[in-house]
Amino acid sequence: MFEKNLNIAYLLEFYGEVLPERKRTVMEYYYHDDLSLSEIAEEIGISRQGVRDIIKKSEEELFHYENTLHLADRFLKAKQHADCALSLCREQNASAELSEQIEKLLECMQ
């Protein structure tokens, strides 16, 4: 059975634009639209096995980008630190300006 790795959907958000259009489309159908391999195959006019091959190769590419650049991991860590900083500001009654700036930072990270 071909199981979805939901971490791929997260990596697709970061690196999807660097995938060739066909690969990106297949990955979006599979991970964002939750289409089956058969549905994707019918939609783009290739075999179910062809879709599976595109997904596996695209996943390998996304993992390669992350293992090389670490952008998704760095972003997640930065968001966690910003969340923590905002909590500390609220707990310790920090200045409203500081809290507001951290909130704006977190909004940018959505």
Order of alpha helices (4+ residues) and beta strands (2+ residues): alpha-alpha-alpha-alpha-alpha-alpha
